Amino acid sequence: MAITSAIVLYVVIWFLTFFIALPIRVQTQGDLNKVVPGTHAGAPEHHHLKKKAIITTMIAAVLWLIITGIILSGWISISDLGWQK
């Protein structure tokens, strides 16, 4: 695996993990009964983005190490996926 492939794999894992973490523990304006005029009640009031980004970075690093280890060890290869004729 080239360094570029490793970086792309990490970025993809990071964004997938971040998109999963985004809706967790979000407090909306509607939940707090503080709807600002002109905004939707579902707009976040407290989103905790910094905390979610840090947690996402740690989780993505662990997942990246596991997936990279599997790829580099050859435990699962392209031929195992059955895509070749």
KOLBATOR-419416 format. One record per residue (C-alpha): residue number from 0; residue in three letters; chain; x, y, z. Coordinates in nm, 3 decimals, decimal comma. Example, Ala and Ser with C-alpha at 12.3 -4.5 7.8 and 13.67 -1.06 7.14 Angstrom:
<recs>
<rec seq="0" type="ALA" mol="A" X="1,230" Y="-0,450" Z="0,780"/>
<rec seq="1" type="SER" mol="A" X="1,367" Y="-0,106" Z="0,714"/>
</recs>
This chain:
<recs>
<rec seq="0" type="MET" mol="A" X="0,000" Y="0,000" Z="0,000"/>
<rec seq="1" type="ALA" mol="A" X="0,144" Y="0,333" Z="-0,106"/>
<rec seq="2" type="ILE" mol="A" X="0,146" Y="0,633" Z="0,129"/>
<rec seq="3" type="THR" mol="A" X="-0,119" Y="0,805" Z="-0,084"/>
<rec seq="4" type="SER" mol="A" X="-0,348" Y="0,503" Z="-0,056"/>
<rec seq="5" type="ALA" mol="A" X="-0,300" Y="0,495" Z="0,320"/>
<rec seq="6" type="ILE" mol="A" X="-0,385" Y="0,865" Z="0,353"/>
<rec seq="7" type="VAL" mol="A" X="-0,693" Y="0,833" Z="0,131"/>
<rec seq="8" type="LEU" mol="A" X="-0,808" Y="0,530" Z="0,332"/>
<rec seq="9" type="TYR" mol="A" X="-0,770" Y="0,725" Z="0,658"/>
<rec seq="10" type="VAL" mol="A" X="-0,958" Y="1,028" Z="0,522"/>
<rec seq="11" type="VAL" mol="A" X="-1,246" Y="0,811" Z="0,398"/>
<rec seq="12" type="ILE" mol="A" X="-1,268" Y="0,630" Z="0,732"/>
<rec seq="13" type="TRP" mol="A" X="-1,250" Y="0,962" Z="0,920"/>
<rec seq="14" type="PHE" mol="A" X="-1,534" Y="1,122" Z="0,724"/>
<rec seq="15" type="LEU" mol="A" X="-1,755" Y="0,812" Z="0,745"/>
<rec seq="16" type="THR" mol="A" X="-1,701" Y="0,800" Z="1,120"/>
<rec seq="17" type="PHE" mol="A" X="-1,762" Y="1,175" Z="1,153"/>
<rec seq="18" type="PHE" mol="A" X="-2,090" Y="1,159" Z="0,959"/>
<rec seq="19" type="ILE" mol="A" X="-2,204" Y="0,878" Z="1,188"/>
<rec seq="20" type="ALA" mol="A" X="-2,109" Y="1,081" Z="1,498"/>
<rec seq="21" type="LEU" mol="A" X="-2,270" Y="1,410" Z="1,389"/>
<rec seq="22" type="PRO" mol="A" X="-2,629" Y="1,338" Z="1,498"/>
<rec seq="23" type="ILE" mol="A" X="-2,526" Y="1,187" Z="1,834"/>
<rec seq="24" type="ARG" mol="A" X="-2,614" Y="1,405" Z="2,138"/>
<rec seq="25" type="VAL" mol="A" X="-2,727" Y="1,704" Z="1,931"/>
<rec seq="26" type="GLN" mol="A" X="-2,954" Y="1,945" Z="2,115"/>
<rec seq="27" type="THR" mol="A" X="-3,178" Y="2,130" Z="1,873"/>
<rec seq="28" type="GLN" mol="A" X="-3,345" Y="2,466" Z="1,919"/>
<rec seq="29" type="GLY" mol="A" X="-3,678" Y="2,286" Z="1,929"/>
<rec seq="30" type="ASP" mol="A" X="-3,558" Y="2,056" Z="2,209"/>
<rec seq="31" type="LEU" mol="A" X="-3,461" Y="2,356" Z="2,421"/>
<rec seq="32" type="ASN" mol="A" X="-3,764" Y="2,568" Z="2,321"/>
<rec seq="33" type="LYS" mol="A" X="-3,533" Y="2,849" Z="2,205"/>
<rec seq="34" type="VAL" mol="A" X="-3,623" Y="2,874" Z="1,836"/>
<rec seq="35" type="VAL" mol="A" X="-3,462" Y="3,180" Z="1,681"/>
<rec seq="36" type="PRO" mol="A" X="-3,701" Y="3,353" Z="1,439"/>
<rec seq="37" type="GLY" mol="A" X="-3,616" Y="3,262" Z="1,080"/>
<rec seq="38" type="THR" mol="A" X="-3,451" Y="2,930" Z="1,167"/>
<rec seq="39" type="HIS" mol="A" X="-3,581" Y="2,575" Z="1,168"/>
<rec seq="40" type="ALA" mol="A" X="-3,666" Y="2,414" Z="1,502"/>
<rec seq="41" type="GLY" mol="A" X="-3,431" Y="2,129" Z="1,408"/>
<rec seq="42" type="ALA" mol="A" X="-3,130" Y="2,362" Z="1,386"/>
<rec seq="43" type="PRO" mol="A" X="-2,864" Y="2,259" Z="1,638"/>
<rec seq="44" type="GLU" mol="A" X="-2,819" Y="2,470" Z="1,948"/>
<rec seq="45" type="HIS" mol="A" X="-2,534" Y="2,265" Z="2,098"/>
<rec seq="46" type="HIS" mol="A" X="-2,347" Y="2,045" Z="1,851"/>
<rec seq="47" type="HIS" mol="A" X="-2,015" Y="1,970" Z="2,029"/>
<rec seq="48" type="LEU" mol="A" X="-1,820" Y="1,961" Z="1,699"/>
<rec seq="49" type="LYS" mol="A" X="-1,474" Y="1,989" Z="1,855"/>
<rec seq="50" type="LYS" mol="A" X="-1,536" Y="1,697" Z="2,091"/>
<rec seq="51" type="LYS" mol="A" X="-1,684" Y="1,489" Z="1,808"/>
<rec seq="52" type="ALA" mol="A" X="-1,388" Y="1,565" Z="1,581"/>
<rec seq="53" type="ILE" mol="A" X="-1,141" Y="1,454" Z="1,848"/>
<rec seq="54" type="ILE" mol="A" X="-1,332" Y="1,134" Z="1,923"/>
<rec seq="55" type="THR" mol="A" X="-1,371" Y="1,069" Z="1,550"/>
<rec seq="56" type="THR" mol="A" X="-0,995" Y="1,108" Z="1,501"/>
<rec seq="57" type="MET" mol="A" X="-0,923" Y="0,848" Z="1,769"/>
<rec seq="58" type="ILE" mol="A" X="-1,182" Y="0,600" Z="1,643"/>
<rec seq="59" type="ALA" mol="A" X="-1,073" Y="0,647" Z="1,281"/>
<rec seq="60" type="ALA" mol="A" X="-0,709" Y="0,586" Z="1,379"/>
<rec seq="61" type="VAL" mol="A" X="-0,798" Y="0,255" Z="1,543"/>
<rec seq="62" type="LEU" mol="A" X="-1,015" Y="0,147" Z="1,249"/>
<rec seq="63" type="TRP" mol="A" X="-0,742" Y="0,254" Z="1,006"/>
<rec seq="64" type="LEU" mol="A" X="-0,480" Y="0,048" Z="1,191"/>
<rec seq="65" type="ILE" mol="A" X="-0,705" Y="-0,260" Z="1,183"/>
<rec seq="66" type="ILE" mol="A" X="-0,798" Y="-0,224" Z="0,815"/>
<rec seq="67" type="THR" mol="A" X="-0,442" Y="-0,139" Z="0,709"/>
<rec seq="68" type="GLY" mol="A" X="-0,312" Y="-0,439" Z="0,903"/>
<rec seq="69" type="ILE" mol="A" X="-0,559" Y="-0,667" Z="0,725"/>
<rec seq="70" type="ILE" mol="A" X="-0,465" Y="-0,525" Z="0,384"/>
<rec seq="71" type="LEU" mol="A" X="-0,089" Y="-0,541" Z="0,440"/>
<rec seq="72" type="SER" mol="A" X="-0,096" Y="-0,889" Z="0,593"/>
<rec seq="73" type="GLY" mol="A" X="-0,267" Y="-1,029" Z="0,286"/>
<rec seq="74" type="TRP" mol="A" X="-0,533" Y="-1,194" Z="0,501"/>
<rec seq="75" type="ILE" mol="A" X="-0,797" Y="-1,061" Z="0,260"/>
<rec seq="76" type="SER" mol="A" X="-0,697" Y="-0,989" Z="-0,098"/>
<rec seq="77" type="ILE" mol="A" X="-0,874" Y="-0,873" Z="-0,413"/>
<rec seq="78" type="SER" mol="A" X="-0,898" Y="-1,232" Z="-0,538"/>
<rec seq="79" type="ASP" mol="A" X="-1,092" Y="-1,326" Z="-0,221"/>
<rec seq="80" type="LEU" mol="A" X="-1,366" Y="-1,080" Z="-0,317"/>
<rec seq="81" type="GLY" mol="A" X="-1,455" Y="-1,272" Z="-0,632"/>
<rec seq="82" type="TRP" mol="A" X="-1,438" Y="-0,975" Z="-0,868"/>
<rec seq="83" type="GLN" mol="A" X="-1,190" Y="-1,134" Z="-1,106"/>
<rec seq="84" type="LYS" mol="A" X="-1,305" Y="-1,354" Z="-1,392"/>
</recs>
